Amino acid sequence: MGAENAPTREIDLDRPGKGPAVVAATPPRGGEREVRKGVGIVKPATGARLSFVYFDAGGGHRSAASALVSAAREQGLPWEIDCLNLQELLDPIDIAKKFVGIRVQDIYNSMLERGWTLGAGQFLPLLHAAIRCRHSVIVTFLKRYWERVQPDLVVSLIPNFNRELAESVRQALPGVPFVTVMTDLADYPPHFWIERETEYLIVGTERAEQQAFALGHSRDRVFQTSGMILNPAFYSIPGKDCHLQRKVLGLAPNRLTGLVMFGGQGSRAMLEIAMRLTRLDGLQLILIAGRNAKLESELQRMRFRLPVHIEGFTTQMPHYMQMSDFFIGKPGPGSLSEALFMGLPVIVERNAWTLPQERFNTDWITRKELGLVVRNFRQVDQAVERLRDPAVLSRYRTNARQIRNRAVYEVMTILESILAKRKATTRPRGAGG
């Protein structure tokens, strides 16, 4: 399907499948529509139309888009939000899909699932070279899309394509602002998140802000929030007796509880972590395998000497984090931010297999004393033993709780201000010269 005929996609927030559900076509401007549960669109249509760009390479970009849609709905903002899965728009020109039958984002997710991330740093220059070779074609596809959808503001929640996105918006929609919202704690230059062509940048750390300034972006175009975007559900968690909730899962009510999770795709590293931690006394685990059904099955077949609850994909992460005392996983910005928001110290790994854009996260954890960084998960049992020291656990918990992350709502305020600025500087249609 060509770009000019590609359907407008919206995110179904309750759907656990791989791709976005197409729940409705975006109506013409001025048309009324029903806002149903799980639909990534915000009423009324008479307000501004925003386009959020995401893809499914990893789960963080979709999650951020879904969180922003939820926050806009929660606050009753007069926005109509169109969510574009860039991978689907560009499927007709995906070289990997054409020659090997697998889309680029699916290759990336398979690498994460299998732990094949050793060459990720070398893969990025190849990806960027491929994007440069197809730059004009990508811009053309995007221009056709913007000309049909006619947004008042375009928001990118993805890396690697922001030069193409910025140029296509400028060519198709002169005067329409283009905003990049970073869903990583820091950039991994060149040409990952921050591009000179981007008009506005929203970042979650001082490091990312300084990177933007170093590339020449002015201070009035760079906005720093208090962290990464979290689903609004984290801000309205009902108070529960975690001891009782543990019993419901078949866990001991008073044991130290570790939550092990590696994003929506899971990771086979969980098998080694579970094997090493089952030797420890006085511990229990909640293991979240994500969409990785094979991993979930392997974990179910393991023999544990400690209480364990195994879960596949879930939309109830606040619930499971509420029952936990610490977090073990990869140093991804989304999982880290969720765990720290819930006051959980973290144990993460850093070595040659760590994704290059996530290496800064491990330095940030160490500097702010938010948990422990191990060279590999063969040392995870030693890290847990250290974390069990009441003084150590208390210090890390205190540091985690000092982070007051309100980024999802701060982004809403920033986008409102950008829209207001555009409205104030745009001459009404029909005005005389």
C-alpha positions in Angstrom: 0.0 0.0 0.0 1.4 3.4 -1.0 1.8 6.3 1.4 -1.1 8.2 0.0 -3.5 5.3 0.7 -2.1 4.2 4.0 -4.8 4.2 6.7 -4.5 6.5 9.7 -3.5 4.3 12.6 -4.4 4.7 16.2 -3.1 3.0 19.3 -5.4 0.6 21.2 -4.1 1.1 24.7 -5.6 -2.2 26.0 -4.4 -4.4 23.1 -1.5 -6.7 24.0 -0.7 -7.9 20.5 2.3 -6.9 18.3 0.9 -4.3 16.0 -1.4 -1.3 16.6 -5.1 -2.0 16.2 -6.8 0.0 13.5 -9.9 0.9 15.5 -11.2 3.8 13.4 -10.3 6.1 10.6 -9.4 9.6 11.5 -12.5 11.8 10.6 -12.4 14.9 8.6 -11.7 18.1 10.5 -14.8 19.4 12.4 -16.4 16.0 12.5 -17.7 14.6 15.8 -16.6 11.2 17.1 -17.0 8.9 20.0 -14.1 8.4 22.3 -14.1 4.7 23.3 -12.0 2.9 25.8 -8.6 1.9 24.4 -8.8 4.2 21.4 -5.8 6.5 20.8 -7.8 9.6 19.8 -8.8 12.5 21.9 -12.0 14.5 21.5 -13.1 17.1 20.5 -12.1 17.2 16.9 -12.7 20.9 16.8 -9.4 21.5 18.7 -5.9 21.1 17.4 -4.8 18.0 15.6 -1.5 16.4 16.7 0.4 13.5 15.1 2.5 11.3 17.3 5.1 9.2 15.5 6.2 5.9 17.0 7.3 2.4 16.0 7.5 -1.0 17.7 11.3 -1.4 17.8 11.4 -2.2 21.5 8.3 -1.3 23.5 9.2 2.2 24.8 8.1 4.3 21.8 4.6 2.8 21.7 4.4 3.0 25.5 5.3 6.7 25.4 2.8 7.5 22.7 0.1 5.6 24.6 0.9 7.4 27.8 0.6 10.8 26.2 -2.7 9.9 24.6 -4.0 8.8 28.0 -2.7 12.0 29.7 -4.4 14.1 27.1 -7.7 12.3 27.6 -7.4 12.4 31.4 -6.9 16.2 31.2 -9.7 16.7 28.7 -7.4 18.6 26.3 -9.2 19.7 23.1 -6.9 17.7 20.8 -7.4 15.1 18.1 -4.5 12.8 18.2 -3.4 10.7 15.3 -0.8 8.0 16.0 1.5 7.0 13.1 3.4 3.8 13.2 6.3 4.8 10.9 7.3 1.3 10.2 3.9 0.6 8.6 4.0 3.7 6.5 7.5 2.8 5.2 6.9 -0.9 4.8 6.8 -0.6 1.0 10.4 0.7 1.0 11.8 -1.5 3.9 14.8 -3.2 2.3 15.0 -5.9 4.9 11.4 -6.9 4.3 11.9 -6.9 0.6 14.9 -9.2 0.5 14.5 -11.4 3.6 10.8 -11.0 4.5 11.5 -9.5 7.9 10.9 -5.9 8.8 13.7 -3.8 10.4 11.8 -3.4 13.7 11.2 -7.2 13.9 14.9 -7.8 13.4 15.6 -5.5 16.3 13.0 -7.1 18.5 14.4 -10.6 17.7 17.9 -9.4 18.7 16.6 -8.2 22.0 14.7 -11.4 22.7 17.7 -13.6 22.0 20.2 -11.3 23.6 22.1 -10.8 20.3 23.0 -7.2 21.0 26.8 -7.4 20.9 27.1 -5.7 17.5 24.4 -3.1 18.1 26.9 -0.3 18.1 28.1 -1.4 14.6 24.6 -1.9 13.3 23.6 1.8 13.8 26.0 3.3 11.2 24.7 0.7 8.7 21.1 1.7 9.5 21.9 5.4 9.2 23.6 4.8 5.9 20.5 3.0 4.6 18.3 5.9 5.8 20.6 8.4 4.1 20.4 6.5 0.8 16.6 6.6 0.9 16.3 10.0 2.4 14.4 11.6 -0.4 12.0 8.7 -0.8 11.3 8.6 2.9 10.6 12.4 2.9 8.3 11.9 -0.1 6.3 9.2 1.7 6.0 11.4 4.8 5.0 14.5 2.9 2.1 12.7 1.3 1.0 11.6 4.7 1.2 15.0 6.3 -0.6 16.6 3.3 -3.5 14.2 3.9 -3.7 14.3 7.7 -2.9 18.0 8.0 -1.7 18.1 11.7 -1.2 21.3 13.6 1.8 19.8 15.5 4.0 16.7 14.8 5.6 14.9 17.7 8.3 12.3 17.1 8.8 9.7 19.8 11.5 7.8 17.8 15.2 8.0 17.0 17.1 7.7 13.7 14.4 9.3 11.4 14.1 12.8 12.9 16.0 14.5 10.1 13.5 13.0 7.6 10.6 13.8 9.8 11.6 17.4 10.3 12.3 18.0 6.5 9.0 16.4 5.5 7.0 18.6 7.9 8.8 21.7 6.8 8.1 21.0 3.1 4.5 19.7 3.4 3.3 22.0 6.2 5.2 25.3 6.4 4.8 26.8 9.9 3.7 23.6 11.6 6.0 22.9 14.6 8.0 19.7 14.7 8.9 18.4 18.2 11.2 15.5 19.2 10.5 13.9 22.6 13.4 11.8 23.6 12.5 8.5 25.3 16.1 7.8 26.2 18.0 9.4 29.1 20.7 10.7 26.7 21.5 10.8 23.0 23.9 8.5 21.3 25.2 10.8 18.5 25.5 11.2 15.6 22.1 11.1 14.1 20.3 9.1 16.8 17.9 11.4 18.6 19.1 15.0 18.2 19.2 16.5 14.7 19.9 20.2 13.8 16.7 20.2 11.7 14.5 19.6 14.7 12.6 22.7 15.8 11.8 21.8 19.4 13.3 19.2 21.8 11.9 17.7 25.0 14.4 15.8 27.0 14.4 14.1 30.4 17.9 14.7 31.8 20.5 17.5 32.1 22.9 15.4 30.0 20.5 15.3 27.1 19.8 19.0 27.4 23.6 19.8 27.3 23.9 17.5 24.2 21.2 19.6 22.5 22.9 22.9 23.3 26.2 21.5 22.1 24.6 20.8 18.7 23.5 24.4 18.4 19.9 24.3 19.7 18.8 27.5 21.5 17.7 27.5 25.1 14.2 28.6 24.2 13.7 25.5 22.0 14.9 22.8 24.4 12.7 21.8 27.4 13.9 19.5 30.2 11.3 17.5 32.1 11.7 15.7 35.4 12.3 12.3 33.8 11.0 9.8 31.2 7.3 9.5 30.2 5.3 7.1 32.4 1.8 5.9 31.9 -0.6 8.0 34.0 -1.7 4.8 35.7 1.4 5.1 37.8 0.1 8.3 39.4 -3.2 6.8 40.5 -2.3 3.4 42.0 -4.8 2.4 44.6 -3.3 1.7 48.0 -3.2 -2.1 48.6 -1.8 -4.4 51.3 1.2 -5.8 49.4 1.4 -8.7 51.9 -2.1 -9.7 51.0 -1.5 -9.3 47.3 1.6 -11.5 47.5 -0.4 -14.2 49.1 -2.9 -14.0 46.2 0.0 -14.8 43.8 1.1 -17.7 46.0 4.1 -15.8 47.4 5.1 -15.5 51.1 3.7 -12.2 52.5 6.9 -11.1 54.3 9.8 -12.3 52.1 12.1 -9.9 50.2 10.6 -9.8 46.7 12.5 -9.2 43.5 10.9 -8.3 40.2 12.7 -9.5 37.1 11.7 -8.1 33.7 13.3 -7.3 30.4 10.7 -5.3 28.6 7.9 -6.4 26.3 10.1 -8.9 24.4 11.6 -10.6 27.5 15.1 -12.0 27.4 16.8 -15.4 27.9 19.0 -13.8 30.5 16.0 -14.3 32.9 16.8 -18.1 32.9 20.3 -17.6 34.3 19.1 -15.0 36.8 16.3 -17.3 38.0 18.8 -20.2 38.3 21.3 -18.2 40.3 18.8 -16.6 42.6 17.0 -19.8 43.4 20.0 -20.8 45.6 19.4 -17.9 48.0 17.3 -18.2 51.2 14.7 -15.8 52.3 14.0 -14.5 48.8 11.1 -14.8 46.3 10.7 -13.6 42.7 8.1 -12.2 40.3 9.2 -13.1 36.7 7.6 -11.1 33.8 8.4 -12.8 30.5 6.5 -10.3 28.3 5.3 -11.5 24.9 8.0 -14.2 24.8 5.8 -17.3 25.1 8.8 -19.7 24.7 10.6 -18.0 27.6 7.5 -18.1 29.8 7.2 -21.8 29.1 10.9 -22.5 30.0 10.5 -20.6 33.2 7.4 -22.6 34.1 9.3 -25.8 33.6 12.1 -24.8 36.0 12.3 -26.2 39.5 12.6 -23.5 42.1 13.7 -23.7 45.7 12.0 -20.4 46.5 8.5 -19.0 45.9 8.1 -17.7 42.3 5.2 -16.1 40.3 5.6 -16.2 36.5 3.7 -13.9 34.3 3.6 -13.3 30.5 2.7 -10.0 29.0 0.8 -7.7 31.4 -0.6 -4.2 31.5 -0.5 -4.3 35.3 3.1 -3.4 35.9 2.2 -0.8 38.7 0.5 -3.7 40.5 3.5 -6.0 40.3 6.0 -3.3 41.2 3.8 -2.4 44.2 4.4 -5.9 45.6 8.2 -5.8 44.9 11.2 -4.6 46.9 13.8 -4.3 44.1 14.0 -4.6 40.3 16.3 -6.7 38.0 16.5 -6.1 34.3 18.1 -4.3 31.4 19.0 -0.6 31.8 16.2 0.5 29.5 14.8 4.0 30.2 11.2 2.9 30.5 11.6 0.0 32.9 14.1 1.9 35.0 11.9 5.0 35.3 8.9 2.9 36.3 10.9 1.0 39.0 12.4 4.1 40.4 9.0 5.9 40.5 7.8 3.0 42.6 10.8 3.3 44.9 12.5 0.1 43.8 16.3 0.0 43.7 17.6 -1.6 40.5 20.1 -4.2 39.5 21.2 -3.9 35.9 24.0 -5.2 33.7 26.6 -3.3 31.7 29.0 -4.9 29.3 29.7 -5.1 25.5 26.2 -6.5 25.0 24.5 -3.4 26.5 22.8 -1.4 23.9 24.9 1.7 23.2 22.0 4.2 23.8 21.5 2.6 27.3 25.1 2.7 28.6 24.7 6.2 29.9 21.8 4.9 32.0 24.1 2.7 34.0 26.5 5.6 34.8 23.4 7.6 35.9 22.3 4.8 38.2 25.8 4.6 39.8 26.2 8.4 40.2 22.8 8.9 41.8 23.1 5.7 43.9 19.9 4.2 42.7 21.0 0.6 42.6 23.8 -1.7 41.5 25.5 -2.3 38.1 27.1 -5.7 37.5 29.4 -6.7 34.6 27.2 -9.6 33.8 24.3 -11.4 35.5 26.6 -14.2 36.6 27.1 -11.8 39.5 23.4 -11.2 40.2 23.3 -13.4 43.3 26.2 -11.3 44.8 24.4 -8.1 44.0 21.2 -9.3 45.6 23.1 -10.3 48.7 24.6 -6.8 48.9 21.1 -5.2 48.4 19.7 -7.3 51.3 21.8 -5.3 53.7 19.1 -3.1 55.4 21.3 0.0 55.3 22.1 -0.4 51.6 18.5 -1.1 50.6 17.2 1.8 52.7 19.7 4.3 51.1 18.8 3.2 47.5 15.1 3.3 48.3 15.4 6.8 49.7 17.3 8.0 46.6 14.7 6.5 44.3 11.8 8.1 46.1 13.5 11.5 45.8 12.9 11.5 42.1 9.7 13.3 41.4 8.9 12.3 37.9 5.9 14.2 36.4 7.2 14.1 32.8 4.0 12.9 31.1 2.1 15.9 32.4 5.0 18.3 31.8 5.1 17.3 28.1 1.4 18.1 27.9 2.1 21.6 29.2 5.0 22.1 26.8 3.0 21.0 23.8 0.2 23.3 24.8 2.7 26.2 25.0 4.1 25.4 21.5 0.6 25.3 20.0 -0.3 28.6 21.7 2.8 30.2 20.4 2.0 29.0 16.9 -1.6 30.3 17.1 -0.4 33.7 18.3 2.0 34.1 15.4 -0.2 32.6 12.7 -2.3 35.1 10.7 -5.9 34.0 10.5 -7.0 32.7 7.1 -8.6 35.3 5.0 -6.8 38.2 6.7 -5.8 41.0 4.4 -2.3 41.6 3.3 
